[in-house]
Amino acid sequence: MEAVIKYQQAGKQTQLTPEIQQVASTYQGTVLDKTKQILAYLKSMRATRFDESIFRKRTAGQILKDGFVTGCTDSDLVFVALARANGLSAKYVETIDESWLQKGGGSIQGHQYAEVYDEEQKRWFWVDPMGMRIDIQPPLKEGRVIYDVGLDSWDIGITDFDSLKQKFEEFRTNWLETNKT
């Protein structure tokens, strides 16, 4: 139960601003209903291309105010903040593509997910906020490896593109050592 309560708290990047609380206050129904409503809100946000100058540097509140997402990180941050503002427990889940871990080099490949706790069903379910998918198979089934789980990106130590590269390369080195065949 402690893990469920932990993920009701805001992280530094997912503080519950008045704007986030205002948007979240309109969601009603079951956990699944609220999740669908949050995804519908995210779908209404404008998507723009990747911008390294703001990558992982904005808070969920800033992303909401700006009215646009630059990819899966932004979508996940807004999703977990809105979920928590509506009383749900939501984990921020960072994954890395297993193919990148095996080969390295080139563009780092990964994806962000959320896990939401459903009190009635007594279980966590996976959500892909960028892909607008609910109750999906764990990312492992999609060729991804979980890097870390936290309150948000800053909580797991990724604050910009440079810290992402450093942490993913360190993880890759350890992962290769552990997964020698």
Phi, psi and omega in degrees: 000331180300321179294327179293314181295320180306319186272014168266347182277153175273146170266178180298328182270348183237036176301145182271089180286164176303324179294317179295316180295324179295313179297314183294333183293346180274349184274137181219165175106202181286173176303316179296318177301312181296320179299315178297320180294321177295316179297322177297320177297314179301322179298331180282345179283142180290135176259133176238172181284166181304137179224103184300332182293337178242358183303119178067008182263343181268151173274167177300321178297320178293319179298315179299314179296318180294332177078015179214153175244149179253005179157197188292330179297309180300316180299317181292319180299313179295318180302307184294324178295314179294321178297312181295323178297339179260015175086007179270152171271125183221127178264143170266122185239120181260127178235161177235140177293130180299326179297322177291321178300322181287320187260326182066191178064171176061201182287131178292134182243129178196185180200153178251142178229173170231155168239134181239137181268130177253108183299321181296318182271351181055047179204157173272143172232149184276142176227138173250093184300324180288320181275357179059040182243139182240143177055049180274171174293152176305150183305337179301328179288345180255017178077029180240153179243135179287121176279308181194162178232136180198195178281328178189184183298316180294326179298328179263010172089012179252111185244350180192184184292323180296317179292327176298310180301314181298311183293320179292321178295318177298315179299317181300315179302312179294320181296316179297320179296318182287330186253029176298140178248000000 
